């Protein structure tokens, strides 16, 4: 039920207390809307005047039911949960058999609080098409969320959208130790295209492992863009972690088998995969298990931080500078510096975030995405709304629009549209109405704005464009769902990586062919620049079109040229050769006189001191 594979029309209840608390709200871990006027309450709640309550699930096929998981109502104030219940089965939804132990009907114990899931497993599997939960006692109001465990019988009609994958991958959840062994095994299997390394350590000392996949691992090749996928910012969002493990195994084996698409991708891109940014949180969630971890168990680091929004808030710094007219003359429109003291040892940034920032600054990433869970969509920056004194009806949409809005939308739709279910309109949102309106993408600031996000930090502090990919409603899907989820996401994962080769790229050098580091690359009409790396190369993601590109560097005359980005795959090559400026020559001449002037000044100081001493004598 949590994953929404069970449709709303498969659920039936005896009654409901309010339209917010219908049977479709009975899914495990469903989150209530803050708006009490809409349809999205935090549980199914029965009519308080009724003496008999029940909720029924139609599996649509004969199923071997093995247990039930229950949970209370998601509400910031009320404390409602079912404490005991009966379970009944039927093949026609008219005649029901209550589960009994041979002597009496079996009364199952439910929850002790509203958040922690409680499991009741049957002594023997029960075969039926329908299952019904009959609450008998409760705390507060009769409200509940639930999950049903079971499998369709062999030979029976399977639920829709099941897959038989051709990829021979390790479809299971991996503990930290298992993940460590898995990544080392992939590196051993494909040593010529992989490099296993670490970003640093978590607060509990676990390695933040990364896997590099490239035809020349460990080396930044001039003209070859760098791409990253990261996952596990919230330790209980386990699907992204497993997908990246599957992806590195898939790329390794397909490269060995000569898959032309994978060969082209690996040979032309330096790929970095970090499956577990918060291994300490994952260890907590993994110990509790797939269904029994609550919505928040393992979400934060050991130090209590949400890593994804633990980055320096450069968005407000940048907007404040814009409001004061300081951009771009005094404050750049790119590579905005981190406020002084923010990364101090006693500052708000935790060790995992520090490791990520150091990693981001030491690699010339061009494009990246972080894999999360709890929803099904792709979000793009800005992740924060711009504060304004204007009333809401006068606020323009530009208050949260990023400069590269159209490009970000393309990148987001490239993933969402190639995912097998992300743009299915009939599915709606996981917890409330679909914020994407069927597109599968949304500007984060228009959905759930947050300060200090990795996406905004990446865009304003580095050259890298970053997206958030929410993989599904169930943060920690059952192991039996992993193969299916890989099939849903495989094409999308590959497609987004291919977008790193979109736009213009080139090398900026002087007349002698020496690379110019930290040259600024500007695109006319787009108030966001990028900079060249240590090899003098740059990558500027752009949609198809004609662009006037200008390159500037200290001590050199600026140069501009028209660069055309076509629809065919591959970035357009636009190299720049800069000449020394006259102003640089003037500064060199002035510098030649500094030692002489310094000597005269020192001589004058000594003479002055000597006269002063003589006067005292």
C-alpha positions in Angstrom: 0.0 0.0 0.0 2.8 2.4 0.9 4.3 2.2 -2.6 0.8 2.9 -4.2 0.8 -0.3 -6.1 -2.5 -0.9 -4.4 -4.9 1.6 -6.1 -7.5 3.6 -4.2 -10.4 1.6 -5.7 -9.0 -1.6 -4.1 -9.8 -0.2 -0.6 -13.2 -0.2 1.0 -14.1 0.9 4.6 -17.2 0.7 6.8 -17.3 4.5 7.1 -15.2 7.6 7.4 -15.4 10.4 9.8 -14.6 13.2 7.3 -13.7 13.4 3.6 -10.1 14.0 4.7 -10.0 10.5 6.2 -11.2 8.2 3.5 -9.8 4.7 2.8 -7.2 6.0 0.3 -5.5 7.7 3.4 -4.9 4.3 5.1 -1.4 3.8 3.5 1.5 3.1 5.8 3.6 6.3 6.5 1.2 8.6 4.6 1.8 12.2 5.6 -1.1 14.6 6.2 -1.4 17.9 4.5 -1.1 21.0 6.6 -4.3 22.4 4.9 -7.3 21.1 6.9 -9.6 22.1 4.0 -8.3 19.6 1.5 -8.7 15.8 1.1 -5.4 14.8 2.5 -5.6 13.7 6.1 -3.1 11.5 8.0 -5.0 8.2 8.2 -8.3 6.5 7.6 -10.7 7.4 10.4 -14.0 5.7 11.0 -17.3 7.4 11.9 -17.4 7.7 15.6 -21.1 6.9 15.8 -20.5 3.4 14.3 -20.0 0.4 16.6 -18.3 -1.7 14.0 -15.3 -0.6 12.0 -13.4 -2.3 9.2 -11.1 -1.6 6.2 -11.0 -4.1 3.3 -8.3 -4.7 0.6 -9.1 -6.5 -2.7 -5.9 -8.0 -3.9 -7.6 -8.8 -7.2 -6.1 -12.3 -7.3 -5.7 -15.2 -4.9 -2.9 -14.1 -2.5 -1.0 -15.8 0.3 -1.3 -13.3 3.1 1.4 -13.5 5.8 0.8 -10.5 8.1 -0.3 -6.9 8.7 1.5 -3.8 9.8 -0.4 -1.0 11.5 0.3 2.6 12.4 -1.5 5.5 14.0 -2.7 8.8 12.5 -0.2 11.4 11.3 -1.2 14.5 13.1 0.9 17.1 15.0 -1.7 17.3 17.9 -4.0 14.3 18.0 -2.7 11.0 19.4 -4.9 8.4 17.6 -4.0 4.8 17.0 -5.6 1.3 17.1 -4.5 -0.9 20.0 -6.2 -4.2 19.0 -8.0 -5.8 15.9 -9.3 -8.9 14.3 -8.3 -10.1 10.7 -10.8 -11.7 8.3 -10.5 -13.2 4.9 -12.9 -13.8 1.9 -12.9 -14.9 -1.7 -16.1 -13.0 -2.6 -16.2 -10.1 -0.1 -19.6 -11.4 1.2 -18.7 -14.4 3.4 -15.9 -13.7 5.8 -13.8 -16.0 8.0 -12.2 -14.4 11.0 -8.7 -15.7 11.7 -8.8 -18.0 14.8 -6.4 -20.2 16.8 -8.7 -23.2 16.9 -10.4 -22.1 20.1 -11.4 -18.4 19.6 -11.0 -15.5 17.2 -7.4 -14.3 17.2 -7.1 -10.8 18.7 -4.0 -9.0 17.4 -2.3 -6.3 19.4 -1.8 -3.0 17.6 0.2 0.1 18.3 1.6 1.8 21.4 2.0 5.2 19.7 0.9 6.9 16.5 4.2 6.8 14.6 6.0 3.5 15.2 4.8 0.7 12.9 3.7 -2.5 14.6 3.8 -5.9 12.8 1.5 -8.9 13.3 2.5 -12.0 11.4 0.2 -15.0 10.9 1.2 -18.3 12.2 0.4 -19.8 8.8 -0.1 -18.0 5.5 -3.8 -17.4 4.6 -4.9 -17.8 1.0 -7.7 -15.5 -0.1 -8.5 -12.6 -2.5 -9.8 -10.2 0.2 -8.4 -9.3 3.6 -10.3 -7.2 6.2 -9.0 -5.5 9.4 -11.6 -5.0 12.2 -10.4 -2.6 14.9 -11.6 -3.5 18.4 -9.9 -0.9 20.6 -8.1 2.4 20.1 -6.5 5.4 21.7 -8.3 8.7 21.0 -10.2 8.4 17.8 -10.5 5.2 15.6 -7.8 6.1 13.0 -5.2 3.9 11.4 -2.6 3.5 8.6 -1.6 0.0 7.4 0.4 -2.3 5.2 -0.5 -5.8 4.1 2.2 -8.5 3.6 1.7 -11.3 1.1 2.5 -12.7 -2.4 0.2 -13.6 -5.3 0.0 -17.4 -5.7 2.1 -19.0 -8.5 0.2 -19.2 -11.7 -2.3 -16.5 -10.7 -2.7 -13.2 -12.5 0.0 -10.8 -11.3 -0.7 -7.2 -10.5 0.1 -4.9 -13.4 3.5 -3.5 -14.2 5.7 -6.4 -13.0 8.9 -7.1 -14.8 11.4 -9.8 -15.5 14.7 -8.1 -15.7 17.4 -9.3 -18.1 20.1 -7.6 -16.0 21.8 -10.1 -13.7 22.4 -7.7 -10.7 22.6 -8.1 -7.0 18.9 -7.3 -6.2 19.0 -7.0 -2.4 19.4 -4.5 0.4 23.0 -4.0 1.5 24.1 -3.3 5.0 27.2 -1.0 5.4 29.5 -4.0 5.4 27.7 -5.6 2.4 27.9 -2.3 0.5 31.7 -2.1 1.2 32.2 -5.6 -0.1 30.0 -5.0 -3.0 31.8 -1.9 -4.2 35.2 -3.6 -3.8 33.9 -6.5 -5.8 32.8 -4.2 -8.7 36.2 -2.5 -8.6 37.9 -5.9 -8.8 35.7 -7.0 -11.6 36.4 -3.9 -13.7 39.7 -2.5 -12.5 40.5 -0.7 -15.7 37.5 1.6 -15.6 36.8 1.9 -11.9 38.4 3.6 -8.9 37.1 3.1 -5.3 37.8 6.1 -3.1 36.4 7.9 0.0 35.1 11.4 0.6 35.9 11.2 4.3 34.2 9.7 7.3 30.8 10.0 9.0 30.5 11.2 12.6 30.6 7.5 13.7 33.7 6.8 11.5 32.1 5.0 8.5 33.7 5.7 5.2 31.7 7.8 2.7 32.6 5.6 -0.3 32.6 6.8 -3.9 33.0 4.9 -7.1 34.6 6.5 -10.1 33.8 5.0 -13.5 35.8 6.2 -16.5 38.1 5.0 -19.2 41.0 6.6 -17.3 40.0 6.5 -13.7 41.7 9.0 -11.4 42.5 11.4 -14.2 40.5 14.5 -15.4 40.8 14.4 -19.1 40.7 17.7 -20.9 37.4 18.2 -22.6 35.7 15.3 -20.7 32.9 16.4 -18.4 32.4 15.1 -14.8 29.1 13.8 -13.6 27.9 12.7 -10.2 25.0 10.8 -8.6 24.7 10.9 -4.8 22.2 9.1 -2.5 21.4 8.4 1.1 21.3 11.9 2.5 18.5 10.6 4.6 19.5 7.2 5.9 16.0 5.7 5.7 15.7 6.5 2.0 17.3 3.3 0.9 16.2 2.9 -2.7 18.7 5.5 -4.1 21.5 3.7 -2.3 20.6 0.4 -4.0 20.0 1.9 -7.4 23.6 3.4 -7.5 25.0 0.1 -6.4 23.1 -1.6 -9.3 24.2 1.2 -11.7 27.9 0.7 -11.0 27.5 -3.1 -11.4 25.5 -2.6 -14.6 28.0 -0.1 -16.1 30.9 -2.5 -15.3 29.3 -5.5 -16.9 27.8 -3.8 -19.9 31.1 -2.1 -20.6 32.8 -5.5 -20.6 30.1 -6.9 -22.9 30.7 -4.2 -25.4 27.4 -2.3 -25.0 28.0 0.6 -27.4 25.9 3.1 -25.4 27.6 2.3 -22.1 31.0 2.3 -23.9 30.4 5.7 -25.3 29.2 7.1 -21.9 32.1 5.7 -19.9 34.7 6.6 -22.5 33.4 10.2 -22.7 32.4 11.0 -19.2 34.1 10.8 -15.7 31.3 9.4 -13.6 31.2 9.5 -9.8 28.7 7.5 -7.7 28.3 8.0 -4.0 25.5 5.6 -2.7 25.5 6.4 1.0 26.1 10.0 2.2 24.6 9.2 5.6 25.7 5.6 6.4 25.1 6.1 10.2 21.4 6.9 9.6 21.0 4.0 7.2 22.5 1.6 9.8 19.6 2.6 12.1 16.9 2.2 9.5 18.5 -1.1 8.2 18.4 -2.6 11.6 14.7 -1.9 12.0 13.9 -3.2 8.6 12.0 -2.2 5.4 8.5 -1.7 6.7 9.1 -1.3 10.5 11.2 1.9 10.3 9.1 5.0 10.9 9.0 8.0 8.5 11.9 9.6 10.3 14.0 6.8 11.7 17.6 7.3 10.4 16.6 10.5 8.5 19.2 12.6 10.3 22.9 12.2 10.9 24.2 11.2 14.3 24.7 14.9 15.0 21.0 15.6 14.2 21.5 17.3 10.9 19.5 16.9 7.6 22.5 16.8 5.3 20.7 17.9 2.2 19.8 21.3 3.8 23.0 21.6 5.9 24.9 23.6 3.3 25.7 27.3 3.6 22.7 29.4 2.5 24.3 31.3 -0.4 20.9 32.0 -2.0 20.0 34.8 0.5 23.6 36.1 0.3 23.3 36.3 -3.5 19.8 37.9 -3.4 20.8 40.4 -0.8 23.7 41.5 -3.0 21.4 41.8 -6.0 19.0 44.0 -4.0 21.9 46.3 -3.2 23.0 46.5 -6.8 26.3 44.7 -6.0 25.9 41.9 -8.7 28.1 41.4 -10.7 30.6 44.2 -10.0 31.2 43.5 -6.3 29.5 40.1 -5.8 29.8 37.6 -8.7 26.8 35.8 -10.2 28.7 32.5 -9.8 31.1 30.9 -7.3 29.6 32.9 -4.5 32.1 32.6 -1.6 31.1 30.8 1.6 30.5 33.3 4.5 33.5 33.6 6.8 33.4 31.4 9.8 30.6 29.2 8.4 32.9 26.1 8.2 34.5 26.6 11.6 34.8 23.6 13.8 32.0 24.8 16.1 29.8 25.9 13.2 26.6 24.4 11.9 28.1 22.2 9.2 28.4 18.5 10.2 31.3 16.3 9.1 29.4 14.6 6.3 28.5 18.0 4.7 32.1 19.2 5.1 33.3 16.1 3.2 30.8 16.8 0.4 31.8 20.5 0.1 35.5 19.6 -0.1 34.7 17.0 -2.7 32.5 19.4 -4.8 35.3 22.0 -4.7 38.0 19.6 -5.7 36.3 18.1 -8.8 35.0 20.1 -11.9 31.6 18.6 -11.8 29.3 19.8 -14.6 26.0 18.0 -13.8 24.7 16.0 -10.9 21.6 14.6 -9.1 20.8 13.5 -5.6 18.5 10.5 -5.2 15.9 10.9 -2.4 12.6 9.2 -1.5 9.1 9.8 -0.1 7.7 11.3 -3.3 7.8 10.5 -7.1 9.2 13.5 -9.1 12.2 15.6 -10.0 12.8 19.0 -8.5 15.1 21.8 -9.7 16.4 25.0 -8.2 15.9 27.4 -6.7 14.9 25.4 -3.6 14.1 28.5 -1.7 11.7 31.4 -2.1 12.9 34.9 -2.2 11.8 37.0 0.8 9.9 40.1 -0.3 7.7 42.8 1.3 5.2 42.5 -1.6 1.9 40.8 -0.9 1.5 37.3 -2.4 -0.8 38.5 -5.2 1.9 40.9 -6.4 4.8 38.5 -6.2 6.0 37.4 -9.6 7.2 33.9 -10.3 10.7 35.3 -10.9 11.1 35.5 -7.1 12.2 31.8 -7.0 13.2 31.2 -10.7 16.8 30.3 -11.3 18.6 32.0 -14.1 18.9 28.7 -16.1 15.2 27.9 -15.6 14.6 26.5 -19.1 17.7 24.3 -18.9 16.9 23.0 -15.5 13.4 22.1 -16.7 14.9 20.2 -19.6 17.3 18.3 -17.4 14.4 17.4 -15.0 12.1 16.3 -17.7 14.8 14.2 -19.3 14.7 12.0 -16.2 11.0 12.1 -15.4 9.8 11.4 -19.0 12.1 8.3 -19.3 11.1 6.9 -15.9 8.4 4.3 -16.4 5.9 5.7 -14.0 6.9 9.2 -12.9 4.6 11.0 -15.4 1.6 8.7 -15.0 -1.1 11.3 -14.2 -3.6 8.8 -12.7 -1.2 8.0 -9.8 -1.3 11.5 -8.3 1.0 12.5 -5.4 2.2 10.2 -2.7 0.7 12.1 0.2 -1.2 15.1 -1.3 -2.3 16.2 -4.7 0.3 15.9 -7.4 2.4 19.1 -7.2 3.8 18.4 -10.7 0.4 18.2 -12.4 1.4 15.1 -14.3 4.7 16.4 -15.6 6.8 14.7 -13.0 8.9 17.8 -12.4 8.5 20.9 -10.2 10.5 23.9 -9.0 11.4 23.0 -5.4 10.6 26.5 -4.1 7.1 26.3 -5.4 6.6 22.9 -3.7 8.4 22.8 -0.3 11.0 25.6 -0.1 14.0 25.0 2.1 17.1 27.1 2.9 20.7 25.8 2.6 20.0 23.0 0.1 22.8 21.2 -1.8 21.1 22.1 -5.1 21.3 25.9 -4.5 24.8 25.7 -3.0 26.0 23.7 -6.0 24.6 26.2 -8.5 25.9 29.3 -6.7 29.2 28.0 -5.4 30.4 25.7 -8.2 30.0 25.0 -11.9 27.7 22.1 -11.3 23.9 22.0 -12.0 22.2 19.8 -9.5 18.7 18.2 -9.4 16.8 16.2 -6.7 15.2 13.0 -7.9 12.5 11.6 -5.6 12.2 7.9 -6.5 8.9 6.9 -5.0 6.4 7.0 -2.2 8.1 4.1 -0.2 11.4 5.3 1.2 12.5 1.8 2.1 10.8 -0.6 -0.3 10.8 -4.3 0.3 13.6 -6.3 -1.2 11.2 -8.0 -3.6 10.5 -4.5 -5.1 14.2 -3.7 -6.0 14.3 -5.4 -9.3 11.2 -3.7 -10.4 12.5 -0.3 -9.3 15.7 -0.8 -11.2 13.6 -1.4 -14.4 11.7 1.8 -13.7 14.8 3.9 -13.3 17.5 2.4 -15.4 16.8 4.3 -18.7 16.3 7.5 -16.8 19.6 7.2 -14.9 21.4 6.7 -18.2 19.6 9.5 -20.0 20.3 12.1 -17.4 24.0 11.2 -17.5 24.0 11.7 -21.3 22.8 15.3 -20.8 26.2 16.3 -19.4 27.2 16.4 -23.1 24.7 19.2 -23.9 25.8 22.8 -24.6 29.2 24.2 -25.4 32.7 23.3 -24.1 36.2 24.2 -24.9 39.7 25.3 -23.7 40.8 28.8 -22.8 44.5 29.4 -23.4 47.0 32.2 -24.1 48.9 32.7 -27.3 51.6 30.2 -26.2 48.9 27.5 -25.7 49.1 27.6 -21.9 45.8 27.0 -20.2 44.2 29.9 -18.4 42.8 28.8 -15.0 39.7 30.5 -13.5 38.7 32.4 -16.6 35.1 33.5 -16.6 32.8 32.2 -19.3 29.6 34.3 -19.8 26.6 33.7 -22.0 24.8 36.7 -23.3 21.3 36.9 -21.8 22.1 34.4 -19.0 23.2 36.1 -15.7 25.1 33.1 -14.5 28.7 32.4 -15.5 31.0 29.4 -15.2 34.8 29.2 -14.7 37.6 27.2 -16.4 39.3 24.5 -14.4 43.0 23.7 -13.8 43.4 22.4 -17.4 41.8 25.6 -18.8 38.8 23.7 -20.0 35.2 24.7 -19.4 31.7 23.1 -19.9 28.6 25.3 -20.2 25.2 23.4 -20.3 22.8 25.0 -22.7 19.7 24.1 -24.7 19.9 24.2 -28.5 20.2 27.7 -29.9 22.7 30.5 -30.9 24.7 32.0 -28.1 27.2 34.8 -27.8 29.9 33.6 -25.4 32.4 35.9 -23.8 35.6 34.8 -21.9 37.4 37.1 -19.5 40.5 36.6 -17.4 42.7 38.8 -15.3 45.5 40.3 -17.3 44.0 39.4 -20.7 41.8 41.1 -23.2 38.3 39.6 -23.3 37.1 37.7 -26.3 33.7 36.7 -27.6 32.3 34.6 -30.3 29.0 33.1 -31.5 28.6 29.4 -30.5 25.7 27.3 -32.0 24.3 24.5 -30.0 22.5 22.0 -32.2 20.0 19.2 -31.5 22.4 16.4 -32.3 24.2 14.7 -29.4 27.5 16.2 -28.2 28.5 19.6 -26.9 29.7 22.2 -29.4 33.4 22.9 -29.3 34.2 26.6 -28.7 37.9 27.3 -27.9 39.2 30.7 -26.9 42.8 32.1 -27.2 43.3 35.3 -25.2 46.0 37.9 -25.6 47.7 39.8 -22.8 46.0 43.2 -22.2 47.8 46.6 -22.2 46.7 47.1 -18.6 48.6 43.9 -17.7 51.7 45.4 -19.3 51.3 48.6 -17.4 51.0 46.7 -14.1 54.2 44.8 -15.0 56.1 48.1 -15.6 54.8 49.6 -12.4 55.9 46.4 -10.5 59.5 46.9 -11.8 59.6 50.2 -9.8 58.3 48.8 -6.5 61.7 47.6 -5.2 63.3 50.9 -6.0 60.5 52.8 -4.3 60.7 50.5 -1.4 64.4 51.0 -1.0 64.0 54.8 -1.0 61.2 54.5 1.5 63.4 52.4 3.8 66.4 54.8 3.4 64.1 57.7 4.3 62.9 55.8 7.3 66.4 55.1 8.5 67.5 58.7 8.0 64.5 59.9 10.0 65.2 57.5 12.8 68.9 58.6 12.9 68.0 62.3 13.1 65.5 61.5 15.9 68.1 59.7 18.0 70.7 62.5 17.4 68.1 65.0 18.6 67.5 63.0 21.8 71.2 62.9 22.5 
